[in-house]
Amino acid sequence: MINKVILIGNLGKDPEVRTLESGAKVVRFPLATNESYQDKSGEWQTVTEWHNVTMWRNLAERAEKDLKKGSLIYLDGKLSTRKWTDKEGQDRYTTEVVANTFRKLDRRDQLSKGEDDSFNASNDSITHDDSTQDDLPF
C-alpha cells in the first residue's frame, strides 16, 4: 500500500509555528496548487486547490526559518486524517498533508547567498545540489 503526496505550490500565509510541551516544533500552513484548462469556449481557466500542510521537528524548524507567504515549494509527504471533537461534542475530521521533505523553488537570485534550499525530514539532513550550471528558470 502506498500513501504518497507530491505537491508544488505557493504558501497561502506565513507558517504557523507551535512548540509542544515535549519541545517538538510543529508548523502548519495552507498550500495552493493551480490547474489550468481550456473551457468549451476556448478560454483558459485556472482552478486553485488548497492543501493543509503540517511539518514536524527539524523540518518544522527549517520551514519556520526559510518559508513565508508566497514561497514556491516542492514537497512530498503523506495524507493523514485526524479525528477531534468540537465544542458541541461533535466528532470532526481533518485531512492534511504531513510533509517528509520540501524544497524551495523560488528563483535562485532571491535566495540568500550560501542558503541551502532543500531539507529531508527522514534523515534530518540537508540536501544540496552542487551544480552551478543550471538553465532552469527557478
PECOR-V755510 format. One record per residue. RES is the residue in one small letter. SS is DSSP state (H for helix, E for strand, L for the rest). NEAR is the number of other C-alpha atoms within 8 Angstrom. Layout:
BEGIN
res = (RES,RES)
ss = (SS,SS)
near = (NEAR,NEAR)
END
This chain:
BEGIN
res = (m,i,n,k,v,i,l,i,g,n,l,g,k,d,p,e,v,r,t,l,e,s,g,a,k,v,v,r,f,p,l,a,t,n,e,s,y,q,d,k,s,g,e,w,q,t,v,t,e,w,h,n,v,t,m,w,r,n,l,a,e,r,a,e,k,d,l,k,k,g,s,l,i,y,l,d,g,k,l,s,t,r,k,w,t,d,k,e,g,q,d,r,y,t,t,e,v,v,a,n,t,f,r,k,l,d,r,r,d,q,l,s,k,g,e,d,d,s,f,n,a,s,n,d,s,i,t,h,d,d,s,t,q,d,d,l,p,f)
ss = (L,L,L,L,E,E,E,E,E,E,E,L,L,L,L,E,E,E,E,L,L,L,L,L,E,E,E,E,E,E,E,E,E,E,E,E,E,E,L,L,L,L,L,E,E,E,E,E,E,E,E,E,E,E,E,E,H,H,H,H,H,H,H,H,H,H,L,L,L,L,L,E,E,E,E,E,E,E,E,E,E,E,E,E,E,L,L,L,L,L,E,E,E,E,E,E,E,E,E,E,E,E,E,E,L,L,L,H,H,H,L,L,L,L,L,L,L,E,E,E,L,L,L,L,E,E,L,L,L,L,L,L,L,L,L,L,L,L)
near = (2,3,6,8,9,8,8,9,11,12,15,10,9,9,12,7,10,7,9,8,5,5,6,9,13,13,15,11,13,11,12,12,12,9,7,8,7,9,8,5,5,6,7,8,8,8,7,8,7,8,10,11,12,12,13,11,9,9,14,13,11,9,11,10,6,6,9,9,10,8,11,11,13,12,12,12,12,11,11,8,8,7,8,7,9,8,5,5,6,7,8,8,8,7,9,11,13,11,12,13,13,12,10,10,11,10,8,7,5,6,8,6,4,4,6,7,8,11,13,13,10,7,5,9,8,8,8,7,4,4,5,4,4,5,4,4,4,6)
END
